[in-house]
């Protein structure tokens, strides 16, 4: 089999078949059984008698093995910096401490507790062009020995894992999330107006690194999916205007996607573009679909007005993941049953749907109710 070539269908594993059929929107294909964010609730569950070790969670809840493998080294919530910033305490504030994190942000933590709550970001490493060039830009250079070693390890591992037809997903931090992590959510909108050349330089650097990393991977692999971790929406819609999205993000997305498509070793392979954003994404679905080619979206937060049944009917071409209200998981078995009966039969007939909670499972969810939810999910396999 030539490099980057898809194995014959008869050699695909059952999970590779399941993933590829789901992305092809095959109706009545059994749901992929996966979770989203159990780490949020495990401490509370274990305090309530849940005694399943971490290594046995997948078997206990009957989550499917992966039918796709993911390439990293292009960031997630933060940019992929080499080297990372040193983690140091900047200031002692009594019960709290200000800490420089690995992404160069000043974060306020409770002493002795740095996880399990929403962090408070006090400072960010980029405030102007001088700080961008001094603090961050050089950390995004492709030619870094540690980065190159990590890329080689990633490529070798994924290449070895794709003999049975698994999908290959390239994960990347989206432009908005990338800018926000460096500049901060409040200063960023001002910089779009005050220093657009700086924003474009940041995005050109994003593109340069992404293009070189994906080109390296594509010497041996064909991508099935580009997963963009964007988080560009909140409760009431997008955090920046459609015009800003078009001006500052889309030119770089389009160029990267064009380059990836041109380099595919197997040019017949469909490249799915997947956008992940919290909040109410309804007003940007068509924007990203029409101007960038996104047809896979997640996770559809219900509290922000997203309804996967309605969205699935309006956009039959889209592949949807998520959309099960985390608050309903906390509301007991009867509420869970009503929501399962409302969503799952319709989406099972439609195809192209992967059920998960619409965000991490909160600690308020009783683990016995989550077991009940999982039993209902298993009715659709």
Secondary structure as GFF3:
##gff-version 3
##sequence-region A 1 381
A	DSSP	three_ten_helix	9	11	.	.	.	ID=ss1
A	DSSP	alpha_helix	14	23	.	.	.	ID=ss2
A	DSSP	three_ten_helix	38	40	.	.	.	ID=ss3
A	DSSP	alpha_helix	42	47	.	.	.	ID=ss4
A	DSSP	three_ten_helix	54	56	.	.	.	ID=ss5
A	DSSP	alpha_helix	57	61	.	.	.	ID=ss6
A	DSSP	beta_strand	68	71	.	.	.	ID=ss7
A	DSSP	beta_strand	88	93	.	.	.	ID=ss8
A	DSSP	beta_strand	96	100	.	.	.	ID=ss9
A	DSSP	beta_strand	106	110	.	.	.	ID=ss10
A	DSSP	beta_strand	120	123	.	.	.	ID=ss11
A	DSSP	alpha_helix	129	131	.	.	.	ID=ss12
A	DSSP	pi_helix	132	136	.	.	.	ID=ss13
A	DSSP	three_ten_helix	137	140	.	.	.	ID=ss14
A	DSSP	alpha_helix	145	161	.	.	.	ID=ss15
A	DSSP	beta_strand	167	173	.	.	.	ID=ss16
A	DSSP	alpha_helix	175	183	.	.	.	ID=ss17
A	DSSP	alpha_helix	185	194	.	.	.	ID=ss18
A	DSSP	alpha_helix	196	218	.	.	.	ID=ss19
A	DSSP	beta_strand	225	229	.	.	.	ID=ss20
A	DSSP	beta_strand	233	234	.	.	.	ID=ss21
A	DSSP	beta_strand	237	238	.	.	.	ID=ss22
A	DSSP	alpha_helix	242	244	.	.	.	ID=ss23
A	DSSP	pi_helix	245	250	.	.	.	ID=ss24
A	DSSP	alpha_helix	251	263	.	.	.	ID=ss25
A	DSSP	beta_strand	272	277	.	.	.	ID=ss26
A	DSSP	three_ten_helix	282	284	.	.	.	ID=ss27
A	DSSP	alpha_helix	285	292	.	.	.	ID=ss28
A	DSSP	beta_strand	296	299	.	.	.	ID=ss29
A	DSSP	three_ten_helix	302	304	.	.	.	ID=ss30
A	DSSP	alpha_helix	308	314	.	.	.	ID=ss31
A	DSSP	beta_strand	319	322	.	.	.	ID=ss32
A	DSSP	alpha_helix	326	329	.	.	.	ID=ss33
A	DSSP	alpha_helix	333	350	.	.	.	ID=ss34
A	DSSP	beta_strand	353	354	.	.	.	ID=ss35
A	DSSP	alpha_helix	367	377	.	.	.	ID=ss36
###
